[in-house]
Amino acid sequence: MRHRVDKKYFGRNTNQRKALFRNLMVNLFLNERIETTVAKAKVAKRLAEKVVTLAKRGDLHSKRLALSYVPNRAAVARLFGEIAPRFGERNGGYLRIVRTRTRLKDQAPLAVLEFVDYEERRPAAKKDKKG
């Protein structure tokens, strides 16, 4: 029985698990879209939404707290400069999980974790590159 167990360990110890989700959040903030397993996406979504809410405040203390979650200055700069201002009026729900396929090797269900306005911003970026 799994009484009072509230988190998934993913077969890793604490340091490896923290590193895994830090790397997922760094890639999410830099690329605005990542593909991973459904279980990892659910946990990464929960952590990343906390950091986006911190970034919406925009002060020095929240920047330092965000750096404690995501120790990558480029990702935090992009988060505070580009991503957080887009969600100024939104109270939460910055990310979505879209289930895509199952991985062939181990049949793990995969999903795309992306920001909710990703589809609106993507075609504009392609037009700018062509023109």
Buried (B, 14 or more C-beta within 10 A) or exposed (E): EEEEEEEEEEEEEEEEBEEBBBBBBBBBBEEBBBBBBBEBBBBBBEBBBBBBBBBBBEEEEBBEBBBEBBEBEEBBEBBBEEBBEBBEEEEEEBBBBEEEEEEEEEEBEBBBBBBEBBEEEEEEEEEEEEE
